[in-house]
Amino acid sequence: MPAPTPTDADRQRWAKQMEHWTRRVNFNRSCGMTVSQWDRDGVVMHLPHSENLCNSTNGIHGGVVSALADTCGTGASLAAIDFEGFIATVSLNVNYLAPALTDLKATARCVKPGRRIQLSRVDVHDVNGRLVAEATVTNMIP
């Protein structure tokens, strides 16, 4: 069954979420994370390469890469179930595949949009399209 056609109310809600996650979530803002897509199909977030986020080899620290994946996957879970309240990460599994030496783009899609438990898959790419990390994020509505 195809997803319902988005309404103006859907688009406004999604724009509000994009704005909130970019400007109102302190951690996201301090890292420079931005959101370029938020809808039922998924969430896309961006993280600029910054010396403040890097390890000693000028690569973005793995903890920051995992935070990007967690944040993007959690957003995809919220978007898939049209929920705007508190959601908690239950599990995060990240596979690091290459050094993160450039700006990053995370793309997440909720693959199990349940009422209480959601599971999202996240791919993190660098500006050259190289897969830097892949993750699964399990979230729960408490």
C-alpha positions as CSV (number, residue, x, y, z in Angstrom):
1,M,0.0,0.0,0.0
2,P,1.5,3.4,-1.0
3,A,2.1,6.1,1.6
4,P,-0.6,8.8,1.7
5,T,0.1,11.9,-0.3
6,P,1.6,14.5,2.0
7,T,-0.8,17.4,2.9
8,D,0.1,21.0,3.6
9,A,-0.2,20.2,7.3
10,D,2.3,17.3,6.9
11,R,4.8,19.6,5.1
12,Q,4.4,22.3,7.8
13,R,5.0,19.8,10.6
14,W,8.0,18.4,8.8
15,A,9.4,21.9,8.3
16,K,8.9,22.6,12.0
17,Q,10.8,19.4,12.9
18,M,13.7,20.3,10.5
19,E,13.9,23.8,12.1
20,H,13.7,22.3,15.6
21,W,16.4,19.7,15.1
22,T,18.7,22.2,13.3
23,R,18.3,25.2,15.6
24,R,16.8,24.1,18.9
25,V,18.7,20.9,19.8
26,N,21.8,22.3,21.5
27,F,24.1,19.4,20.6
28,N,23.1,19.4,17.0
29,R,23.6,23.2,16.8
30,S,27.0,23.1,18.5
31,C,28.2,20.4,16.0
32,G,26.8,22.3,13.1
33,M,24.3,19.6,12.1
34,T,21.6,20.7,9.7
35,V,18.6,18.9,8.2
36,S,17.8,19.0,4.5
37,Q,15.0,16.4,4.3
38,W,12.3,15.3,6.8
39,D,9.4,13.4,5.6
40,R,7.8,9.9,5.7
41,D,10.5,8.6,3.3
42,G,13.3,9.5,5.6
43,V,15.6,12.2,7.0
44,V,18.8,13.6,5.6
45,M,21.3,15.5,7.8
46,H,24.6,17.2,7.2
47,L,27.6,17.6,9.4
48,P,30.5,20.0,8.3
49,H,34.0,18.9,8.9
50,S,35.4,21.0,11.7
51,E,38.6,20.9,13.6
52,N,36.6,21.0,16.9
53,L,35.0,17.7,16.0
54,C,38.2,15.9,14.8
55,N,40.6,13.4,16.3
56,S,44.4,13.7,16.0
57,T,44.4,12.6,12.4
58,N,41.9,15.3,11.3
59,G,39.1,12.9,10.8
60,I,35.7,13.5,12.5
61,H,35.8,11.6,15.8
62,G,33.9,8.3,15.7
63,G,31.7,9.5,18.6
64,V,30.5,12.4,16.6
65,V,29.9,10.2,13.5
66,S,27.8,7.9,15.7
67,A,25.9,10.9,17.2
68,L,25.1,12.0,13.6
69,A,23.8,8.5,12.8
70,D,21.8,8.3,16.0
71,T,20.3,11.7,15.5
72,C,19.4,11.1,11.8
73,G,18.0,7.6,12.5
74,T,15.9,8.9,15.4
75,G,14.6,11.7,13.2
76,A,13.6,9.1,10.6
77,S,11.7,7.1,13.2
78,L,9.8,10.2,14.3
79,A,9.0,11.2,10.7
80,A,7.8,7.7,9.8
81,I,5.3,7.6,12.6
82,D,4.4,11.3,12.5
83,F,5.3,11.8,16.1
84,E,6.6,15.0,17.7
85,G,7.2,14.0,21.4
86,F,10.0,12.4,23.3
87,I,11.7,9.4,21.8
88,A,14.5,7.4,23.3
89,T,17.3,5.4,21.6
90,V,17.3,1.8,22.8
91,S,20.1,0.5,20.7
92,L,22.7,2.0,18.3
93,N,25.0,-0.2,16.2
94,V,27.6,1.6,14.1
95,N,30.0,0.1,11.6
96,Y,32.9,2.5,10.8
97,L,34.0,1.8,7.2
98,A,36.4,4.7,6.3
99,P,37.9,7.9,7.9
100,A,35.6,10.9,8.0
101,L,37.9,13.5,6.4
102,T,35.3,15.7,4.8
103,D,31.8,17.1,5.4
104,L,29.3,14.2,6.0
105,K,25.8,13.5,4.8
106,A,23.6,11.0,6.7
107,T,20.6,9.4,5.1
108,A,18.1,7.5,7.3
109,R,15.0,5.5,6.6
110,C,12.7,3.9,9.1
111,V,12.4,0.2,8.2
112,K,10.1,-0.7,11.1
113,P,7.8,2.1,12.0
114,G,6.0,0.5,15.0
115,R,3.7,2.2,17.5
116,R,6.2,1.8,20.3
117,I,9.4,0.5,18.8
118,Q,11.0,1.8,15.6
119,L,14.1,0.6,13.7
120,S,16.0,2.9,11.2
121,R,18.9,2.3,8.9
122,V,21.4,5.0,8.4
123,D,24.2,5.5,5.8
124,V,26.8,8.2,6.3
125,H,28.8,9.3,3.2
126,D,31.6,11.8,2.7
127,V,31.5,14.5,0.0
128,N,33.0,12.1,-2.5
129,G,30.2,9.6,-2.0
130,R,32.3,7.2,0.0
131,L,30.4,5.2,2.7
132,V,32.1,6.2,5.9
133,A,29.7,4.5,8.3
134,E,26.5,2.5,8.4
135,A,24.2,2.2,11.4
136,T,21.0,0.8,12.8
137,V,19.1,2.8,15.4
138,T,16.3,1.3,17.5
139,N,14.0,3.8,19.2
140,M,11.2,3.6,21.6
141,I,8.3,5.9,22.5
142,P,8.2,5.6,26.3
